[in-house]
Amino acid sequence: MATHEVKVPVFWGHIAVKTWGEATDPPILMVHGVRDNAGSFDRLIPMLPPRFYYICPDLPSHGLSSKFPPHTMITSMDYILTLKLILDHFKKEKYIFFGHSYGGQLLMMFAQIYPHYVSKLITLDSFYLLPMPTKSMMSDLVRNINKVIALNNTKQRGIFYLDGVDKIKETRMYENELDEEAAMCLADRCLAEHGKEMYIFSTDARISSRINPFFDLKVIIQMLHHYKITCPFLFIYTTETKEKYSDYCHAMIDAIRTMPKCRIEEISENHDAHLNEPESVAPLISKFLEELSKL
């Protein structure tokens, strides 16, 4: 499939988008996770059906996209707004949504807010927006505010390219689960030249202190029951993530199971299976796309 780079203008700069395939084909919006970028799908998309148009943005403050305006906190609703701007730019009536990790969390909420945009939804290891426990909500906010203030007074030091690749591997949700090739897919869009043979990360450090809506687990479960996702929905999760977040994953899975057209699949691969072992998830995703495309 042919690839192209597109710049979507937004109020604060631009969104960098990597597209695969022909713009006249049915569109699939592919949204990556925190600290990732559009390169997250470089090894998966060649294994998916070629008759779709894959739209892969670098979320703001990631990859080649402009950072959100400085000296502010980043919220999940900032990203919901961004997704709306991207869809408006491409001017398609319907989209298939695919999201990994945080990207899937955003797309689940987006599908609840704007159900008319989405014809199908696929999430990979995403358990909705993570709850903010009521008892620790204020202390969590104080910690994140202090982190953002501190970040405004720090500057990155240049590193060698391969050291940057190693750092990508070391700072995953599960340490050292990426192989070298997978890490380089991300490095190509998030390591920016900084002097002779030196690089800095373009990824905005503020995203680690982003603010989700003030939902505790009880409210999230109510949201999933009240605002059901009614389009065909493939919900894929890994055993390791379910076990890591066992305090609330089981309740979320039970709520998602009530969605009228939802198919749930548990896999044994790691959180970054789409990037590290794309052959392990591509058949599952392709089958879902092709089956439902014939309806």
BADO-814236 format. One line per field, with one value per residue: residue number from 0; x negated, y, z negated of N, C-alpha, C in turn. Coordinates in nm, 2 decimals, padded with zeros to 4 digits. Layout:
N
num <- (NUM/...)
npx <- (X/...)
npy <- (Y/...)
npz <- (Z/...)
capx <- (X/...)
capy <- (Y/...)
capz <- (Z/...)
cpx <- (X/...)
cpy <- (Y/...)
cpz <- (Z/...)
END
This chain:
295
num <- (0/1/2/3/4/5/6/7/8/9/10/11/12/13/14/15/16/17/18/19/20/21/22/23/24/25/26/27/28/29/30/31/32/33/34/35/36/37/38/39/40/41/42/43/44/45/46/47/48/49/50/51/52/53/54/55/56/57/58/59/60/61/62/63/64/65/66/67/68/69/70/71/72/73/74/75/76/77/78/79/80/81/82/83/84/85/86/87/88/89/90/91/92/93/94/95/96/97/98/99/100/101/102/103/104/105/106/107/108/109/110/111/112/113/114/115/116/117/118/119/120/121/122/123/124/125/126/127/128/129/130/131/132/133/134/135/136/137/138/139/140/141/142/143/144/145/146/147/148/149/150/151/152/153/154/155/156/157/158/159/160/161/162/163/164/165/166/167/168/169/170/171/172/173/174/175/176/177/178/179/180/181/182/183/184/185/186/187/188/189/190/191/192/193/194/195/196/197/198/199/200/201/202/203/204/205/206/207/208/209/210/211/212/213/214/215/216/217/218/219/220/221/222/223/224/225/226/227/228/229/230/231/232/233/234/235/236/237/238/239/240/241/242/243/244/245/246/247/248/249/250/251/252/253/254/255/256/257/258/259/260/261/262/263/264/265/266/267/268/269/270/271/272/273/274/275/276/277/278/279/280/281/282/283/284/285/286/287/288/289/290/291/292/293/294)
npx <- (-00.08/-00.04/-00.19/-00.13/-00.21/-00.02/00.08/00.29/00.45/00.48/00.60/00.38/00.16/00.05/00.17/00.00/00.04/00.02/00.10/00.24/00.29/00.58/00.75/01.02/01.12/01.30/01.27/01.04/00.98/00.69/00.57/00.32/00.14/00.05/-00.25/-00.33/-00.31/-00.21/-00.37/-00.33/-00.17/-00.30/-00.39/-00.17/00.04/-00.04/00.04/00.31/00.64/00.61/00.80/00.89/00.87/00.63/00.60/00.37/00.31/00.05/00.11/00.17/-00.12/-00.27/-00.50/-00.53/-00.35/-00.22/-00.28/-00.05/00.06/-00.19/-00.26/-00.02/00.21/00.27/00.56/00.78/01.01/00.91/00.80/01.02/01.15/00.95/00.97/01.22/01.17/00.99/01.16/01.34/01.18/01.11/01.36/01.54/01.84/01.88/01.67/01.45/01.33/01.01/00.83/00.55/00.47/00.45/00.55/00.76/00.92/00.99/01.14/01.35/01.50/01.54/01.71/01.93/02.01/02.03/02.20/02.29/02.08/01.93/01.89/01.79/01.61/01.29/01.09/00.78/00.64/00.75/00.92/01.15/01.15/00.93/01.03/01.06/01.00/01.21/01.12/00.85/00.84/00.80/00.54/00.40/00.44/00.31/00.04/00.01/00.04/-00.18/-00.39/-00.36/-00.42/-00.69/-00.80/-00.80/-01.02/-01.24/-01.48/-01.54/-01.82/-02.04/-02.06/-02.22/-02.10/-02.06/-02.06/-01.83/-01.64/-01.68/-01.58/-01.31/-01.24/-01.27/-01.09/-00.83/-00.49/-00.51/-00.82/-01.08/-00.94/-00.93/-01.09/-01.39/-01.33/-01.06/-01.08/-01.22/-01.03/-00.87/-01.07/-01.14/-00.96/-00.95/-01.20/-01.38/-01.61/-01.89/-02.12/-02.46/-02.45/-02.29/-01.99/-01.66/-01.36/-01.05/-00.81/-00.58/-00.64/-00.44/-00.22/-00.22/-00.11/00.15/00.50/00.78/01.14/01.33/01.41/01.51/01.48/01.75/01.90/01.80/01.88/02.16/02.17/02.10/02.31/02.53/02.47/02.45/02.24/02.33/02.26/02.10/01.85/01.53/01.36/01.06/00.84/00.55/00.42/00.23/00.26/00.52/00.48/00.29/00.44/00.65/00.83/01.03/01.07/01.22/01.49/01.53/01.51/01.74/01.94/01.89/01.95/02.22/02.28/02.46/02.36/02.11/01.80/01.59/01.25/00.99/00.64/00.31/00.08/-00.15/-00.11/-00.18/-00.13/-00.04/-00.25/-00.48/-00.44/-00.28/-00.16/-00.02/00.22/00.33/00.48/00.72/00.82/00.85/01.03/01.26/01.30/01.35/01.57/01.78/01.79/01.93/02.19)
npy <- (-00.12/00.22/00.50/00.82/01.15/01.37/01.70/01.82/02.11/02.28/02.47/02.53/02.47/02.20/01.87/01.58/01.33/01.00/00.83/00.53/00.35/00.41/00.71/00.70/00.47/00.28/00.45/00.40/00.50/00.51/00.51/00.57/00.48/00.64/00.82/00.70/00.69/00.75/00.56/00.33/00.16/00.06/-00.20/-00.35/-00.27/-00.35/-00.61/-00.61/-00.59/-00.46/-00.30/-00.08/00.26/00.38/00.59/00.75/00.93/01.13/01.19/01.51/01.67/01.45/01.25/01.38/01.58/01.91/02.04/02.06/02.39/02.56/02.55/02.47/02.23/01.90/01.74/01.46/01.53/01.73/01.57/01.44/01.65/01.70/01.46/01.50/01.72/01.61/01.42/01.59/01.72/01.52/01.46/01.24/01.04/00.82/00.63/00.36/00.27/00.22/00.16/00.16/00.09/00.38/00.52/00.36/00.39/00.66/00.65/00.49/00.65/00.86/00.74/00.71/00.98/01.08/00.89/00.86/00.89/00.65/00.34/00.09/-00.05/-00.11/-00.21/-00.24/-00.38/-00.19/-00.04/00.15/00.49/00.54/00.50/00.75/00.72/00.82/00.87/00.94/01.14/01.42/01.44/01.32/01.50/01.72/01.62/01.59/01.85/01.97/01.83/01.92/02.20/02.18/02.07/02.28/02.41/02.27/02.13/01.93/01.71/01.64/01.32/01.02/00.85/00.57/00.53/00.66/00.49/00.27/00.38/00.41/00.14/00.08/00.23/00.14/00.04/-00.22/-00.32/-00.34/-00.49/-00.45/-00.53/-00.45/-00.36/-00.29/-00.08/00.11/00.18/00.36/00.54/00.68/00.88/01.02/01.10/01.38/01.57/01.73/01.92/01.81/01.49/01.43/01.38/01.47/01.39/01.43/01.39/01.51/01.57/01.64/01.47/01.25/01.34/01.39/01.47/01.28/01.27/01.33/01.06/00.80/00.44/00.35/00.54/00.52/00.26/00.30/00.48/00.31/00.14/00.31/00.47/00.30/00.14/00.09/00.01/-00.25/-00.41/-00.49/-00.61/-00.64/-00.78/-00.81/-01.08/-01.01/-00.74/-00.73/-00.87/-00.69/-00.47/-00.55/-00.46/-00.32/-00.40/-00.64/-00.56/-00.37/-00.52/-00.69/-00.50/-00.40/-00.63/-00.63/-00.47/-00.44/-00.55/-00.66/-00.82/-01.01/-01.07/-01.25/-01.24/-01.39/-01.26/-00.97/-00.63/-00.46/-00.60/-00.56/-00.42/-00.54/-00.82/-00.84/-01.03/-01.19/-01.07/-00.97/-01.15/-01.18/-00.92/-00.87/-01.06/-00.98/-00.73/-00.80/-00.98/-00.82/-00.63/-00.73/-00.73)
npz <- (00.00/00.07/-00.10/-00.25/-00.38/-00.57/-00.66/-00.90/-00.96/-01.27/-01.56/-01.72/-01.57/-01.38/-01.29/-01.24/-01.00/-00.90/-00.61/-00.47/-00.17/00.06/00.08/00.16/00.06/-00.20/-00.51/-00.79/-01.11/-01.29/-01.60/-01.82/-02.13/-02.45/-02.45/-02.21/-01.85/-01.51/-01.39/-01.53/-01.40/-01.18/-01.13/-01.15/-00.97/-00.70/-00.71/-00.72/-00.55/-00.22/-00.11/-00.24/-00.37/-00.56/-00.83/-01.01/-01.27/-01.44/-01.76/-01.92/-02.07/-02.04/-01.84/-01.51/-01.52/-01.62/-01.95/-02.22/-02.34/-02.54/-02.90/-03.01/-03.14/-03.01/-02.89/-02.87/-02.73/-02.56/-02.36/-02.26/-02.14/-01.94/-01.78/-01.67/-01.51/-01.33/-01.20/-01.08/-00.90/-00.71/-00.61/-00.58/-00.58/-00.75/-00.97/-01.04/-01.35/-01.51/-01.79/-02.00/-02.34/-02.52/-02.29/-02.22/-02.44/-02.42/-02.18/-02.24/-02.42/-02.24/-02.05/-02.20/-02.24/-01.98/-01.81/-01.55/-01.37/-01.37/-01.22/-01.28/-01.56/-01.69/-01.96/-02.11/-02.39/-02.57/-02.83/-02.86/-02.98/-03.24/-03.58/-03.83/-04.15/-04.41/-04.67/-04.64/-04.46/-04.48/-04.58/-04.37/-04.17/-04.27/-04.27/-03.99/-03.90/-04.02/-03.89/-03.62/-03.65/-03.73/-03.50/-03.33/-03.38/-03.30/-03.07/-02.79/-02.74/-02.47/-02.31/-02.18/-01.88/-01.89/-02.17/-02.23/-02.11/-02.28/-02.51/-02.45/-02.45/-02.72/-02.86/-02.83/-02.89/-02.99/-03.08/-02.84/-02.64/-02.37/-02.05/-01.87/-01.61/-01.63/-01.82/-01.67/-01.48/-01.62/-01.70/-01.46/-01.43/-01.67/-01.76/-01.74/-01.55/-01.72/-01.71/-01.61/-01.53/-01.74/-01.94/-02.05/-02.24/-02.08/-02.20/-02.43/-02.76/-02.94/-02.89/-03.05/-03.28/-03.22/-03.25/-03.32/-03.27/-03.57/-03.68/-03.89/-03.94/-03.97/-03.84/-03.58/-03.51/-03.51/-03.30/-03.08/-03.07/-03.03/-02.81/-02.56/-02.33/-02.01/-01.76/-01.56/-01.75/-01.83/-02.09/-02.22/-02.45/-02.67/-02.87/-03.05/-03.10/-03.21/-03.44/-03.57/-03.62/-03.78/-03.97/-03.85/-03.59/-03.55/-03.62/-03.42/-03.18/-03.22/-03.19/-02.93/-02.80/-02.78/-02.56/-02.26/-02.01/-02.05/-02.04/-02.23/-02.29/-02.45/-02.46/-02.47/-02.42/-02.45/-02.57/-02.36/-02.12/-01.86/-01.75/-01.82/-01.77/-01.52/-01.36/-01.53/-01.59/-01.37/-01.19/-01.35/-01.36/-01.08/-01.00/-01.14/-01.02/-00.75/-00.76/-00.87/-00.68/-00.47/-00.54)
capx <- (00.00/-00.11/-00.17/-00.14/-00.21/00.07/00.08/00.42/00.44/00.56/00.59/00.25/00.05/00.10/00.17/-00.07/00.11/-00.03/00.21/00.20/00.40/00.64/00.85/01.15/01.16/01.36/01.16/01.02/00.90/00.61/00.53/00.21/00.14/-00.04/-00.40/-00.35/-00.28/-00.16/-00.46/-00.29/-00.09/-00.37/-00.41/-00.04/00.12/-00.06/00.10/00.46/00.70/00.56/00.91/00.93/00.79/00.59/00.57/00.30/00.25/-00.02/00.19/00.10/-00.22/-00.34/-00.55/-00.55/-00.24/-00.24/-00.25/00.05/00.00/-00.27/-00.23/00.11/00.23/00.33/00.67/00.84/01.11/00.83/00.78/01.15/01.16/00.86/01.03/01.33/01.11/00.94/01.27/01.40/01.08/01.12/01.49/01.61/01.96/01.86/01.54/01.42/01.23/00.92/00.75/00.47/00.44/00.51/00.62/00.89/01.00/01.05/01.23/01.47/01.57/01.58/01.82/02.05/02.04/02.07/02.22/02.32/01.95/01.86/01.96/01.74/01.50/01.20/01.00/00.68/00.59/00.81/01.03/01.21/01.06/00.90/01.10/00.99/01.06/01.26/01.04/00.72/00.86/00.74/00.39/00.35/00.44/00.19/-00.08/-00.01/00.01/-00.32/-00.48/-00.36/-00.50/-00.83/-00.84/-00.82/-01.16/-01.34/-01.51/-01.60/-01.96/-02.05/-02.11/-02.24/-01.98/-02.04/-02.03/-01.69/-01.57/-01.68/-01.49/-01.18/-01.21/-01.28/-00.98/-00.70/-00.40/-00.58/-00.95/-01.15/-00.86/-00.95/-01.21/-01.46/-01.26/-00.94/-01.11/-01.26/-00.91/-00.83/-01.18/-01.15/-00.87/-00.95/-01.33/-01.41/-01.75/-01.92/-02.27/-02.53/-02.43/-02.22/-01.85/-01.57/-01.22/-00.94/-00.70/-00.56/-00.64/-00.31/-00.12/-00.22/-00.03/00.28/00.61/00.90/01.26/01.34/01.50/01.46/01.53/01.89/01.96/01.76/01.97/02.29/02.16/02.09/02.44/02.63/02.44/02.40/02.18/02.43/02.20/02.02/01.74/01.44/01.29/00.95/00.76/00.45/00.43/00.13/00.32/00.63/00.42/00.23/00.55/00.76/00.92/01.15/01.09/01.33/01.61/01.54/01.54/01.88/02.02/01.88/02.02/02.37/02.30/02.55/02.29/01.98/01.73/01.47/01.14/00.87/00.52/00.20/-00.03/-00.17/-00.03/-00.22/-00.13/-00.02/-00.38/-00.59/-00.40/-00.15/-00.10/00.06/00.35/00.38/00.59/00.84/00.87/00.89/01.15/01.37/01.33/01.40/01.70/01.88/01.80/02.02/02.33)
capy <- (00.00/00.35/00.58/00.96/01.23/01.48/01.79/01.87/02.24/02.30/02.60/02.55/02.42/02.10/01.73/01.50/01.21/00.91/00.75/00.41/00.31/00.50/00.80/00.67/00.34/00.30/00.49/00.35/00.59/00.43/00.60/00.51/00.50/00.74/00.82/00.63/00.77/00.68/00.45/00.22/00.07/00.04/-00.34/-00.42/-00.23/-00.43/-00.74/-00.59/-00.59/-00.34/-00.22/00.03/00.38/00.38/00.73/00.73/01.06/01.15/01.28/01.63/01.65/01.32/01.24/01.50/01.68/02.02/02.02/02.15/02.52/02.54/02.60/02.43/02.08/01.83/01.66/01.37/01.60/01.79/01.47/01.42/01.76/01.67/01.36/01.56/01.81/01.52/01.36/01.70/01.75/01.42/01.48/01.12/01.03/00.72/00.58/00.25/00.32/00.13/00.22/00.08/00.14/00.51/00.55/00.29/00.46/00.78/00.62/00.44/00.77/00.94/00.66/00.74/01.12/01.09/00.75/00.86/00.89/00.53/00.22/-00.03/-00.01/-00.22/-00.17/-00.34/-00.36/-00.06/-00.05/00.28/00.59/00.48/00.57/00.83/00.68/00.94/00.90/00.99/01.23/01.55/01.42/01.29/01.63/01.80/01.56/01.62/02.00/02.00/01.78/02.01/02.32/02.14/02.04/02.41/02.46/02.17/02.12/01.80/01.70/01.56/01.18/00.95/00.79/00.43/00.55/00.70/00.37/00.19/00.44/00.38/00.01/00.07/00.31/00.09/00.00/-00.33/-00.29/-00.43/-00.59/-00.42/-00.56/-00.33/-00.31/-00.22/00.05/00.20/00.23/00.47/00.64/00.75/00.99/01.09/01.15/01.50/01.61/01.83/01.93/01.71/01.34/01.42/01.39/01.48/01.34/01.53/01.36/01.61/01.51/01.66/01.37/01.16/01.40/01.43/01.46/01.22/01.31/01.29/00.95/00.68/00.32/00.34/00.63/00.46/00.14/00.36/00.54/00.21/00.08/00.41/00.51/00.18/00.14/00.01/-00.04/-00.37/-00.37/-00.60/-00.57/-00.73/-00.74/-00.91/-01.14/-00.94/-00.61/-00.77/-00.90/-00.58/-00.37/-00.64/-00.39/-00.26/-00.46/-00.74/-00.49/-00.31/-00.63/-00.73/-00.39/-00.40/-00.75/-00.60/-00.40/-00.54/-00.61/-00.66/-00.95/-01.00/-01.17/-01.24/-01.29/-01.41/-01.17/-00.86/-00.51/-00.41/-00.71/-00.50/-00.36/-00.64/-00.94/-00.81/-01.15/-01.26/-01.01/-00.93/-01.23/-01.16/-00.79/-00.88/-01.14/-00.89/-00.62/-00.86/-01.04/-00.72/-00.55/-00.80/-00.73)
capz <- (00.00/00.08/-00.22/-00.23/-00.50/-00.56/-00.78/-00.93/-01.04/-01.39/-01.62/-01.78/-01.48/-01.29/-01.33/-01.14/-00.97/-00.80/-00.56/-00.39/-00.08/00.14/00.01/00.20/00.00/-00.33/-00.60/-00.92/-01.19/-01.37/-01.71/-01.90/-02.28/-02.51/-02.42/-02.09/-01.74/-01.39/-01.36/-01.61/-01.32/-01.06/-01.11/-01.15/-00.86/-00.58/-00.73/-00.72/-00.42/-00.15/-00.04/-00.33/-00.37/-00.70/-00.87/-01.14/-01.32/-01.56/-01.85/-01.96/-02.17/-02.00/-01.70/-01.42/-01.54/-01.71/-02.09/-02.28/-02.38/-02.66/-03.03/-03.05/-03.16/-02.90/-02.94/-02.77/-02.64/-02.45/-02.26/-02.20/-02.04/-01.83/-01.70/-01.60/-01.41/-01.23/-01.12/-01.00/-00.79/-00.60/-00.55/-00.55/-00.66/-00.85/-00.99/-01.13/-01.45/-01.57/-01.89/-02.10/-02.47/-02.54/-02.17/-02.23/-02.55/-02.36/-02.07/-02.31/-02.46/-02.12/-01.99/-02.29/-02.22/-01.84/-01.75/-01.40/-01.30/-01.37/-01.17/-01.36/-01.66/-01.74/-02.06/-02.15/-02.52/-02.62/-02.93/-02.88/-03.05/-03.37/-03.68/-03.93/-04.28/-04.48/-04.79/-04.60/-04.34/-04.50/-04.59/-04.24/-04.10/-04.32/-04.21/-03.85/-03.88/-04.05/-03.78/-03.51/-03.69/-03.73/-03.36/-03.26/-03.42/-03.26/-02.93/-02.75/-02.69/-02.35/-02.33/-02.06/-01.83/-01.95/-02.31/-02.23/-02.08/-02.40/-02.61/-02.41/-02.49/-02.86/-02.92/-02.79/-03.00/-03.04/-03.03/-02.74/-02.56/-02.23/-01.99/-01.81/-01.49/-01.68/-01.88/-01.57/-01.41/-01.70/-01.70/-01.34/-01.44/-01.80/-01.79/-01.66/-01.55/-01.81/-01.70/-01.54/-01.56/-01.87/-01.93/-02.17/-02.21/-02.05/-02.28/-02.53/-02.89/-03.01/-02.87/-03.16/-03.38/-03.16/-03.34/-03.27/-03.34/-03.71/-03.69/-03.96/-03.87/-03.97/-03.73/-03.45/-03.48/-03.47/-03.16/-02.99/-03.06/-02.99/-02.67/-02.50/-02.19/-01.94/-01.63/-01.58/-01.84/-01.86/-02.21/-02.24/-02.57/-02.70/-03.00/-03.14/-03.14/-03.29/-03.58/-03.63/-03.66/-03.81/-04.06/-03.78/-03.46/-03.55/-03.61/-03.29/-03.09/-03.24/-03.14/-02.79/-02.75/-02.75/-02.43/-02.17/-01.89/-02.10/-02.04/-02.32/-02.27/-02.53/-02.40/-02.57/-02.38/-02.54/-02.55/-02.23/-02.03/-01.73/-01.70/-01.84/-01.71/-01.45/-01.30/-01.63/-01.61/-01.23/-01.15/-01.43/-01.32/-00.94/-00.99/-01.19/-00.92/-00.63/-00.79/-00.88/-00.55/-00.38/-00.59)
cpx <- (-00.09/-00.09/-00.19/-00.14/-00.11/00.06/00.22/00.41/00.53/00.53/00.45/00.13/00.10/00.09/00.10/00.00/00.04/00.08/00.16/00.32/00.46/00.75/00.99/01.21/01.22/01.25/01.16/00.93/00.83/00.55/00.44/00.23/00.05/-00.18/-00.43/-00.33/-00.23/-00.24/-00.42/-00.22/-00.17/-00.39/-00.28/00.04/00.09/00.00/00.26/00.51/00.66/00.67/00.96/00.83/00.76/00.54/00.50/00.24/00.15/00.06/00.10/00.00/-00.29/-00.39/-00.58/-00.45/-00.28/-00.21/-00.13/-00.02/-00.07/-00.20/-00.08/00.11/00.30/00.44/00.71/00.94/01.04/00.82/00.91/01.18/01.08/00.92/01.14/01.28/01.05/01.05/01.33/01.31/01.10/01.26/01.55/01.73/01.95/01.72/01.54/01.31/01.15/00.83/00.67/00.45/00.52/00.59/00.76/00.98/01.07/01.16/01.36/01.56/01.62/01.71/01.95/02.10/02.10/02.09/02.24/02.19/01.90/01.94/01.91/01.63/01.42/01.10/00.90/00.62/00.63/00.92/01.09/01.11/01.05/00.97/01.01/01.06/01.09/01.16/00.90/00.72/00.78/00.59/00.33/00.35/00.33/00.06/-00.10/-00.03/-00.13/-00.42/-00.48/-00.44/-00.65/-00.88/-00.87/-00.95/-01.27/-01.36/-01.57/-01.74/-01.96/-02.11/-02.14/-02.12/-01.96/-02.01/-01.88/-01.60/-01.57/-01.59/-01.35/-01.14/-01.20/-01.16/-00.84/-00.61/-00.45/-00.72/-01.01/-01.07/-00.87/-01.09/-01.27/-01.38/-01.13/-00.97/-01.15/-01.14/-00.86/-00.94/-01.18/-01.06/-00.88/-01.09/-01.36/-01.55/-01.78/-02.07/-02.33/-02.52/-02.36/-02.07/-01.78/-01.44/-01.13/-00.82/-00.69/-00.55/-00.51/-00.21/-00.11/-00.14/00.10/00.39/00.73/01.02/01.27/01.44/01.43/01.52/01.68/01.95/01.92/01.85/02.11/02.29/02.16/02.23/02.54/02.60/02.37/02.34/02.26/02.37/02.13/01.89/01.66/01.35/01.18/00.87/00.66/00.46/00.34/00.19/00.44/00.59/00.36/00.33/00.67/00.87/01.05/01.17/01.21/01.47/01.64/01.58/01.69/01.97/02.01/01.95/02.17/02.39/02.37/02.47/02.14/01.92/01.60/01.37/01.03/00.75/00.41/00.08/-00.05/-00.10/-00.06/-00.22/-00.12/-00.15/-00.49/-00.56/-00.27/-00.08/-00.01/00.20/00.41/00.49/00.72/00.90/00.92/01.02/01.27/01.40/01.40/01.54/01.80/01.89/01.90/02.16/02.40)
cpy <- (00.12/00.43/00.73/01.03/01.35/01.57/01.85/02.00/02.24/02.43/02.63/02.51/02.32/01.96/01.65/01.37/01.13/00.83/00.63/00.38/00.43/00.58/00.77/00.54/00.38/00.34/00.42/00.45/00.51/00.53/00.52/00.54/00.61/00.71/00.74/00.73/00.69/00.56/00.32/00.12/00.03/-00.11/-00.41/-00.39/-00.32/-00.57/-00.73/-00.58/-00.46/-00.26/-00.11/00.14/00.40/00.52/00.72/00.86/01.04/01.24/01.40/01.60/01.51/01.33/01.37/01.60/01.79/01.98/02.11/02.28/02.50/02.60/02.57/02.28/02.02/01.74/01.56/01.44/01.69/01.70/01.44/01.53/01.74/01.57/01.42/01.65/01.72/01.46/01.47/01.73/01.65/01.41/01.35/01.11/00.93/00.67/00.45/00.30/00.20/00.20/00.13/00.15/00.27/00.55/00.48/00.35/00.58/00.75/00.56/00.55/00.85/00.87/00.68/00.88/01.14/00.96/00.75/00.86/00.75/00.41/00.09/00.02/-00.13/-00.15/-00.28/-00.30/-00.23/-00.09/00.08/00.37/00.54/00.56/00.64/00.80/00.81/00.97/00.96/01.10/01.36/01.54/01.39/01.41/01.72/01.75/01.60/01.76/02.03/01.95/01.87/02.14/02.29/02.12/02.17/02.47/02.36/02.17/01.98/01.81/01.61/01.42/01.13/00.87/00.65/00.43/00.58/00.58/00.28/00.25/00.41/00.24/00.00/00.14/00.26/00.06/-00.13/-00.33/-00.39/-00.53/-00.56/-00.48/-00.44/-00.27/-00.23/-00.09/00.15/00.26/00.36/00.58/00.73/00.88/01.07/01.13/01.26/01.54/01.73/01.85/01.82/01.57/01.33/01.44/01.42/01.42/01.45/01.51/01.45/01.54/01.53/01.55/01.27/01.21/01.45/01.40/01.39/01.28/01.26/01.18/00.85/00.56/00.31/00.42/00.57/00.34/00.20/00.42/00.43/00.14/00.18/00.45/00.39/00.20/00.04/-00.05/-00.18/-00.34/-00.50/-00.55/-00.67/-00.69/-00.85/-00.96/-01.06/-00.81/-00.63/-00.80/-00.78/-00.48/-00.45/-00.57/-00.34/-00.33/-00.55/-00.67/-00.42/-00.41/-00.67/-00.63/-00.39/-00.52/-00.73/-00.52/-00.49/-00.61/-00.63/-00.81/-00.93/-01.11/-01.14/-01.30/-01.30/-01.33/-01.05/-00.74/-00.45/-00.51/-00.66/-00.46/-00.47/-00.77/-00.92/-00.93/-01.22/-01.20/-00.97/-01.02/-01.21/-01.03/-00.80/-00.95/-01.05/-00.79/-00.68/-00.91/-00.93/-00.63/-00.61/-00.79/-00.62)
cpz <- (00.00/-00.05/-00.18/-00.37/-00.47/-00.68/-00.79/-01.01/-01.16/-01.46/-01.67/-01.69/-01.38/-01.35/-01.21/-01.12/-00.87/-00.74/-00.47/-00.30/00.00/00.07/00.05/00.13/-00.14/-00.44/-00.74/-01.00/-01.29/-01.48/-01.81/-02.05/-02.32/-02.48/-02.29/-01.97/-01.62/-01.35/-01.43/-01.52/-01.19/-01.03/-01.10/-01.02/-00.73/-00.59/-00.73/-00.57/-00.35/-00.09/-00.13/-00.32/-00.52/-00.73/-01.00/-01.18/-01.43/-01.65/-01.89/-02.07/-02.15/-01.86/-01.63/-01.44/-01.63/-01.85/-02.12/-02.33/-02.52/-02.78/-03.07/-03.07/-03.04/-02.96/-02.83/-02.67/-02.53/-02.33/-02.19/-02.10/-01.92/-01.73/-01.61/-01.48/-01.29/-01.14/-01.03/-00.88/-00.68/-00.54/-00.50/-00.64/-00.77/-00.85/-01.07/-01.22/-01.50/-01.67/-01.98/-02.22/-02.49/-02.41/-02.17/-02.33/-02.49/-02.26/-02.13/-02.35/-02.34/-02.05/-02.08/-02.26/-02.08/-01.77/-01.60/-01.32/-01.28/-01.32/-01.24/-01.45/-01.69/-01.84/-02.09/-02.29/-02.58/-02.71/-02.96/-02.95/-03.19/-03.48/-03.77/-04.07/-04.36/-04.60/-04.76/-04.50/-04.36/-04.51/-04.45/-04.15/-04.14/-04.27/-04.07/-03.82/-03.91/-03.95/-03.66/-03.53/-03.68/-03.59/-03.29/-03.29/-03.38/-03.11/-02.90/-02.71/-02.57/-02.39/-02.19/-02.01/-01.89/-02.10/-02.32/-02.20/-02.21/-02.51/-02.58/-02.46/-02.64/-02.93/-02.87/-02.91/-03.07/-02.99/-02.94/-02.67/-02.41/-02.18/-01.92/-01.70/-01.53/-01.74/-01.78/-01.49/-01.49/-01.69/-01.58/-01.35/-01.57/-01.84/-01.69/-01.67/-01.64/-01.82/-01.62/-01.60/-01.70/-01.85/-02.06/-02.13/-02.19/-02.14/-02.40/-02.67/-02.97/-03.00/-02.98/-03.28/-03.33/-03.26/-03.26/-03.33/-03.48/-03.73/-03.78/-03.89/-03.87/-03.86/-03.59/-03.41/-03.44/-03.33/-03.06/-02.97/-03.00/-02.84/-02.60/-02.36/-02.11/-01.81/-01.66/-01.64/-01.87/-01.98/-02.24/-02.36/-02.60/-02.84/-03.10/-03.19/-03.23/-03.43/-03.64/-03.68/-03.70/-03.90/-03.98/-03.64/-03.45/-03.54/-03.48/-03.18/-03.10/-03.18/-02.99/-02.72/-02.72/-02.63/-02.33/-02.06/-01.93/-02.09/-02.13/-02.30/-02.37/-02.47/-02.50/-02.53/-02.47/-02.49/-02.41/-02.12/-01.88/-01.66/-01.71/-01.77/-01.63/-01.39/-01.40/-01.64/-01.47/-01.18/-01.22/-01.38/-01.17/-00.93/-01.03/-01.08/-00.80/-00.65/-00.79/-00.76/-00.46/-00.42/-00.51)
END
